[in-house]
């Protein structure tokens, strides 16, 4: 069963550019991959330039043969590039729209890159935005990180 998520980037004007990700949306899946491999704005922008994805992996660009049916190891599979689908581009919305039923229906987790950090919103408990690193045992948060809040 899929754990669906949306991956977003806070833009300078306060809007969110975001894409859908079908599998492994929980913090130890998508969240971990984002923190480990997509923690600079250029990589996040590149990731979102491909739109919706089946699953997120450490790499965006394949080095060899890669398709939806036969993905290259550690390469993200996108619906448009790798499956030939249309209408699967990233969208840009307000934060309210990002968190709305339209985009969060059947979405378990929403991720947001803001202020150089990855944040997660758990749509099941709706307790607010948390740093993804809080969910990852290999990270010890600094006092600054523990007291940080998402920049809106």
C-alpha positions in Angstrom: 0.0 0.0 0.0 1.3 3.5 -0.9 2.2 6.2 1.7 1.5 9.2 -0.4 3.2 12.6 0.0 3.6 16.0 -1.6 7.0 17.6 -1.8 7.2 21.4 -1.8 9.5 24.4 -2.0 8.7 27.7 -0.4 9.2 30.4 -3.0 10.4 33.9 -2.3 6.8 35.3 -2.8 5.4 32.9 -0.1 3.8 30.5 -2.6 4.6 26.8 -2.7 5.8 24.8 -5.7 5.0 21.2 -5.2 4.8 17.7 -6.7 3.1 14.4 -5.7 5.1 11.3 -4.7 3.2 8.0 -4.6 5.4 5.7 -2.5 7.2 5.7 0.8 6.0 9.1 2.0 6.7 8.6 5.7 9.6 10.6 7.3 11.9 7.6 7.3 11.3 7.1 3.6 10.8 10.3 1.5 11.8 12.5 4.5 15.1 10.8 4.9 15.8 10.9 1.2 15.1 14.6 1.0 17.3 15.4 4.0 20.2 13.3 2.8 20.1 14.1 -0.9 18.1 17.3 -1.6 19.1 19.8 1.0 20.2 22.6 -1.3 17.8 24.8 -3.3 19.3 23.9 -6.7 18.6 20.2 -6.1 15.1 20.8 -4.9 14.3 23.0 -7.9 15.7 20.3 -10.2 13.6 17.6 -8.5 10.4 19.7 -8.8 11.1 20.5 -12.4 10.2 16.9 -13.3 6.8 17.0 -11.6 4.9 14.2 -10.0 6.8 11.0 -9.2 6.1 7.3 -8.5 8.9 7.2 -6.0 11.8 9.4 -4.8 15.4 8.1 -4.9 18.8 9.7 -4.1 19.4 10.6 -7.8 17.4 12.5 -10.4 19.3 11.8 -13.6 19.9 8.2 -14.8 23.3 7.2 -16.1 22.0 4.4 -18.3 18.8 2.6 -19.2 15.9 3.9 -17.1 12.2 3.7 -17.4 9.1 3.2 -15.3 9.0 -0.5 -15.8 12.8 -0.9 -15.4 14.2 1.9 -13.2 17.9 2.4 -12.7 18.9 1.7 -9.1 18.8 4.9 -6.9 17.1 7.0 -9.6 13.8 8.8 -9.0 10.9 7.6 -11.3 8.8 10.5 -12.6 5.4 10.0 -14.3 6.1 12.4 -17.1 9.7 11.6 -18.0 9.6 7.9 -17.2 6.0 6.9 -17.9 5.1 9.4 -20.6 2.1 10.8 -18.7 0.9 14.4 -19.2 -0.7 16.7 -16.7 1.7 15.7 -14.0 3.7 18.9 -13.7 4.5 20.6 -10.4 2.0 23.2 -9.4 2.4 26.5 -7.5 -0.2 27.4 -4.9 -0.6 29.4 -1.7 0.2 27.6 1.6 -3.6 27.4 2.4 -4.1 25.6 -0.9 -1.2 23.4 -0.3 -2.7 22.2 2.9 -6.2 22.1 1.5 -8.3 19.0 0.8 -7.7 19.4 -2.9 -4.0 18.7 -2.5 -3.9 16.8 0.8 -6.7 14.3 0.2 -5.2 10.8 0.5 -1.9 12.5 1.2 -0.3 11.2 4.4 2.7 13.6 4.6 3.5 17.0 3.1 7.1 18.2 2.9 8.4 21.7 2.6 11.9 23.0 1.9 12.0 26.4 3.7 14.9 28.3 5.3 17.4 25.7 4.2 15.6 22.9 6.1 13.1 20.1 5.3 9.8 20.3 7.3 7.0 17.7 7.4 3.3 18.1 8.1 1.6 14.8 9.1 -2.0 15.0 7.7 -3.1 12.2 10.1 -2.4 14.1 13.3 -2.3 17.6 11.9 -0.1 18.8 14.8 1.8 21.3 12.7 5.1 21.5 10.8 8.1 19.7 12.3 11.7 19.4 11.2 12.1 16.1 9.3 15.3 15.5 11.2 13.2 15.1 14.4 12.0 11.8 13.0 15.4 10.5 12.0 17.4 8.8 14.7 20.8 9.5 13.1 20.4 13.2 13.7 20.9 15.1 16.9 19.2 18.5 16.7 21.0 21.6 17.9 19.3 24.0 20.3 18.7 26.3 17.4 17.0 23.6 15.3 14.9 22.5 18.3 13.6 26.0 18.7 13.2 26.8 15.0 9.9 27.4 13.3 9.0 27.3 9.7 9.5 30.6 7.8 6.3 31.7 6.2 
